[in-house]
Amino acid sequence: MKEYPYWWDTAPALRAGAEQPAVATRDADLAGRTWDVAVVGAGYTGLAAARALARAGASVAVLERDHVGFGASSRNGGQVIAGMKLDPATLVARFGERRARQLFDASLHSIASLERLIDEERIACEYERTGHLQAACKPRHFDAFRKEQALAARVFDHRVEIVPRSDQRAELGTDLYHGLMVDERSGALNPAKYVDGLSLAACRAGAAIATGTAVRRIVRGSGRWTIETSRGSIDAKDVLVATNGYTNGASPALQRRFVPIGSYIVATAPLTAADAHAILPRRRMAFDSKHFLYYFRLTSDNRLLFGGRAEFSTPTADWTRRAASLLQAGLVRVFPELAGVAVEYAWGGRGPFT
């Protein structure tokens, strides 16, 4: 079993020591130079910002402790999901209908922006609009789906389909759940190929990326910032910290606002075409309705990725193996017919709770 993200084997340029592409630079020595903006973190947020800023004419330095996309940006499940973390009823109860509609629309606009970026930059990241399904763990969760369907149509002008348990095998090859809710607007991508392509797009726009460059301290002085790194210091007018669950003491104010959470994924050996079709006939992105949920999908080579297992700890080899065992048991509970299929990859990563 390989204890690193499956995605890294599909995008070898992300691996440590890999030969870097010739476009601009993705392994720059930036020390001693002056910049308009220094971006800390070469994941989706940092790279997308660097691309936009460079296209607008700013000089941009991206500082990355490890390799491009080392954190959540190459460790996630590659699910491009419509909607917010909060369900529509909670959004309305907390913010009112008008603000809830704005928030929900922001999620759809973000997907549209992603699709435009992939198209404009010709990023080959296996993007497709698969739709997603949510599986009801309890009968009352399915009842809530019906209410959500009506609310989504009335407040958000957004259509979702309800699939009763008696018909759910047309979408999901298990009898564990109590019906489904299906949203056609969601999509899928290969996260490592996407972040790799995004980094090259940022470089083509004029940004410089320094990998293997740890930020140790960020100091304000005389209207500008000094960023002290493991490879020397740089000077910038503005700083964007885009470090997500990997935020450390270099930006203590942000670090205090985050609780890093460990999350884990396993990937099976490739399934036969028949087995892959049996478990997810329409190859949708899938997750269930538990608070600490399972989420799963098929890859382009018919592996089943199966994730979950939030832990209030930093992922380590021991935790990853323990989580892999628990996730494999969960996978077999959902899909008993896969009991004999090997788990070939297991990995963890950090995301933040605020």
Secondary structure, DSSP 8 states (H G I E B T S, - for coil): -B-S-GGGGG-GGGSTT----SSS-SS---TT-EEEEEEE--SHHHHHHHHHHHHTT--EEEE-SSSTTTTHHHHS--EE-SS-SS-HHHHHHHH-HHHHHHHHHHHHHHHHHHHHHHHHHT--S--B---EEEE-SSHHHHHHHHHHHHHHHHHS----EEE-GGGGGGT-S-SSSS-EEEETT-EE--HHHHHHHHHHHHHHHT-EEESS--EEEEEEETTEEEEEETTEEEEEEEEEE--GGG--TTSHHHHTT-EEEEEEEEEES---HHHHHHH-TT--EEEESSSS--EEEE-TT--EEEEEEEESS---HHHHHHHHHHHHHHHHHH-GGGTTS-EEEEEEEEEEE-
